[in-house]
């Protein structure tokens, strides 16, 4: 059975799909998770903490999906850097379209329906020893860098590591621009992303 923390995050995610974050009540989240409201407060400290943890979980799940996408490409024998960038572009575009929390983390744009995505300051001392320190949500720049690190680490190319990373970074940022302003189709964007990565690597 999932731990109380995961049950509460699942319940908060479901609640957020039905109403704006301002309308999500802690008592309802606790009831849906089958735990006490005190357990919720013990886990997250309050609604802001719950919101930050929810955004953080979705960001981490997205990055895990990037890693799975790259592992799947490697398992299929895909070694071309452009194809790796294209596969990650498709994953990114499709996930951002269906998960507004991921879209908010990737772009920094959030509607009033969503919890805040800005990084939270971590207090020097916890109010209670049992209260977990909640990390803030990653910034769009940090997310772009993390995606780039994963793609650059997965590709094999004769280019210098710095050149390969630069090509991956450009491909990632092109992808994120399409998260903000969608193109005609995800597949067409992925083709453009692959071409950009290959062109930059060829240019050295």
C-alpha positions as CSV (number, residue, x, y, z in Angstrom):
1,X,0.0,0.0,0.0
2,X,1.4,3.5,-0.9
3,X,2.7,5.6,2.0
4,X,0.5,8.4,3.3
5,X,2.6,11.0,1.5
6,X,2.0,9.5,-1.9
7,X,-1.7,9.0,-1.2
8,X,-2.0,12.6,-0.2
9,X,-0.1,13.8,-3.4
10,X,-2.3,11.6,-5.5
11,X,-5.5,13.0,-3.9
12,X,-4.2,16.6,-4.4
13,X,-3.5,15.9,-8.0
14,X,-7.0,14.5,-8.6
15,X,-8.6,17.5,-6.7
16,X,-6.6,19.9,-8.8
17,X,-8.0,18.4,-12.0
18,X,-11.5,19.2,-10.7
19,X,-11.0,22.7,-9.3
20,X,-8.5,25.6,-9.0
21,X,-5.8,25.2,-6.4
22,X,-7.5,28.0,-4.4
23,X,-10.5,25.8,-4.1
24,X,-8.6,22.6,-3.0
25,X,-9.3,22.1,0.7
26,X,-6.9,20.3,2.9
27,X,-9.7,18.5,4.7
28,X,-10.9,17.1,1.4
29,X,-7.5,16.0,0.3
30,X,-6.9,14.2,3.6
31,X,-10.3,12.5,3.4
32,X,-9.7,11.4,-0.2
33,X,-6.4,9.9,0.8
34,X,-7.9,8.2,3.8
35,X,-5.7,9.9,6.4
36,X,-6.2,12.5,9.1
37,X,-5.8,16.2,8.4
38,X,-3.1,16.2,11.0
39,X,-1.1,13.6,9.0
40,X,-1.3,15.9,6.0
41,X,0.0,18.8,8.1
42,X,2.7,16.6,9.5
43,X,3.8,15.6,6.0
44,X,3.7,19.0,4.3
45,X,3.4,21.7,6.9
46,X,0.5,23.4,5.1
47,X,-1.2,23.9,1.8
48,X,1.8,25.7,0.3
49,X,4.0,22.8,1.3
50,X,1.6,20.4,-0.3
51,X,1.5,22.4,-3.5
52,X,5.3,22.6,-3.7
53,X,5.7,18.9,-3.1
54,X,3.0,18.1,-5.8
55,X,4.8,20.3,-8.3
56,X,8.2,18.8,-7.4
57,X,6.8,15.2,-7.8
58,X,5.5,16.0,-11.2
59,X,8.8,17.6,-12.3
60,X,10.7,14.5,-11.0
61,X,8.3,12.1,-12.8
62,X,8.8,14.1,-16.0
63,X,12.6,13.8,-15.7
64,X,12.3,10.1,-15.0
65,X,10.2,9.9,-18.3
66,X,13.1,11.7,-20.1
67,X,15.5,9.0,-18.8
68,X,13.1,6.2,-19.9
69,X,12.7,7.7,-23.3
70,X,16.5,7.8,-23.8
71,X,16.9,4.2,-22.4
72,X,14.2,3.0,-24.8
73,X,16.0,4.7,-27.7
74,X,19.3,3.0,-26.7
75,X,17.6,-0.3,-26.4
76,X,16.3,0.0,-29.9
77,X,19.8,0.7,-31.1
78,X,19.3,4.4,-31.8
79,X,22.6,6.2,-31.5
80,X,22.0,9.3,-33.6
81,X,22.0,12.4,-31.5
82,X,19.2,14.0,-33.6
83,X,17.0,11.0,-33.0
84,X,17.6,11.2,-29.2
85,X,16.7,14.8,-29.2
86,X,13.6,14.2,-31.3
87,X,12.4,11.4,-28.9
88,X,12.8,13.6,-25.9
89,X,11.1,16.4,-27.8
90,X,8.0,14.2,-28.4
91,X,7.9,13.1,-24.7
92,X,8.2,16.7,-23.6
93,X,5.5,18.1,-25.8
94,X,3.0,15.4,-25.1
95,X,3.6,15.5,-21.4
96,X,3.4,19.2,-21.1
97,X,0.1,19.2,-23.1
98,X,-1.5,16.7,-20.7
99,X,0.0,17.8,-17.4
100,X,-0.4,21.5,-16.6
101,X,2.0,21.2,-13.6
102,X,4.8,20.0,-15.9
103,X,4.0,22.7,-18.4
104,X,4.2,25.3,-15.6
105,X,7.6,24.0,-14.4
106,X,9.0,23.9,-17.9
107,X,7.9,27.4,-18.9
108,X,7.4,29.3,-15.6
109,X,3.9,30.2,-16.8
110,X,1.1,29.1,-14.5
111,X,-2.5,29.9,-14.3
112,X,-4.3,30.8,-11.1
113,X,-5.6,27.3,-11.1
114,X,-2.2,25.9,-10.2
115,X,-0.1,26.0,-7.0
116,X,2.9,28.3,-7.0
117,X,5.9,26.9,-8.8
118,X,8.5,29.4,-7.6
119,X,11.3,27.9,-5.5
120,X,10.6,28.1,-1.8
121,X,13.2,29.2,0.7
122,X,14.2,26.4,3.1
123,X,14.1,27.6,6.7
124,X,17.4,27.3,8.6
125,X,15.5,25.4,11.4
126,X,12.4,23.3,11.2
127,X,9.5,24.3,13.4
128,X,9.2,20.6,14.5
129,X,11.9,18.0,14.0
130,X,9.5,15.6,12.3
131,X,8.4,18.2,9.7
132,X,10.2,17.5,6.4
133,X,12.1,20.2,4.7
134,X,10.3,20.9,1.4
135,X,12.4,21.8,-1.6
136,X,11.0,24.3,-3.9
137,X,10.0,23.6,-7.5
138,X,12.8,23.7,-10.0
139,X,13.0,26.8,-12.3
140,X,12.6,26.5,-16.0
141,X,16.3,27.1,-16.5
142,X,17.1,24.3,-14.1
143,X,14.7,22.0,-15.9
144,X,16.2,22.8,-19.3
145,X,19.7,22.1,-17.9
146,X,18.6,18.8,-16.4
147,X,17.0,17.7,-19.6
148,X,20.1,18.7,-21.5
149,X,22.4,16.8,-19.1
150,X,20.4,13.7,-19.6
151,X,20.3,13.9,-23.4
152,X,24.0,14.9,-23.7
153,X,24.9,12.0,-21.4
154,X,23.0,9.5,-23.5
155,X,24.3,10.3,-27.0
156,X,27.5,8.9,-28.5
157,X,29.2,11.3,-30.9
158,X,32.7,12.0,-32.1
159,X,32.1,15.7,-31.3
160,X,33.7,17.2,-28.2
161,X,31.6,17.0,-25.1
162,X,31.1,20.7,-24.9
163,X,29.9,20.8,-28.5
164,X,27.6,17.9,-28.0
165,X,26.1,19.6,-24.9
166,X,25.7,22.9,-26.8
167,X,23.8,21.1,-29.6
168,X,21.6,19.3,-27.0
169,X,20.9,22.5,-25.1
170,X,19.8,24.2,-28.3
171,X,17.5,21.3,-29.2
172,X,16.0,21.3,-25.7
173,X,15.3,25.0,-25.8
174,X,13.8,24.8,-29.2
175,X,11.5,22.1,-27.8
176,X,10.5,24.3,-24.9
177,X,9.7,27.2,-27.2
178,X,7.1,24.9,-28.8
179,X,5.7,24.1,-25.3
180,X,5.0,27.8,-25.0
181,X,3.8,28.2,-28.6
182,X,2.7,24.8,-30.1
183,X,3.5,24.0,-33.7
184,X,1.4,22.2,-36.3
185,X,2.2,18.7,-34.9
186,X,4.5,17.2,-32.3
187,X,6.1,15.0,-35.0
188,X,7.0,18.0,-37.2
189,X,8.6,19.7,-34.2
190,X,10.6,16.6,-33.4
191,X,11.9,16.5,-37.0
192,X,13.0,20.2,-36.7
193,X,14.6,19.5,-33.3
194,X,16.6,16.5,-34.8
195,X,17.7,18.6,-37.8
196,X,18.9,21.4,-35.5
197,X,20.9,19.0,-33.3
198,X,22.5,17.3,-36.3
199,X,23.4,20.7,-38.0
200,X,25.0,22.1,-34.9
201,X,27.1,18.9,-34.4
202,X,28.1,18.9,-38.0
203,X,29.1,22.5,-37.8
204,X,31.3,21.8,-34.8
